[in-house]
C-alpha cells in the first residue's frame, strides 16, 4: 500500500522543479516555516506563489516567503483574540 508523501516533501519537490534555484537556497527556509505553520499551509503557500510567479526564480521564492509571513501573522492575530 502506497503512502501519501508528507506535505513538506511535496512542497520541496514542487520548489525544486519550479524555482530553478539551488536546494540550499530554500530548503532551510521551508523547514523554518514548517515550525510556525502546519505543513499543509506551507504547501498551500507554495501553490499560491507558483500561481502568481510561474517563472520561478528568486522573486518567486520571495513571494512564497511573503505568503508564509502573512499566514503566520494571521495565526498570531487569531490566537491573540482567543
Secondary structure, DSSP 8 states (H G I E B T S, - for coil): ------HHHHHHHHHHHHH-S-GGGTHHHHHHHHHHS-HHHHHHHHHHHHHH-TT-HHHHHHHHHHHHHHHHHHHHHHHHH-
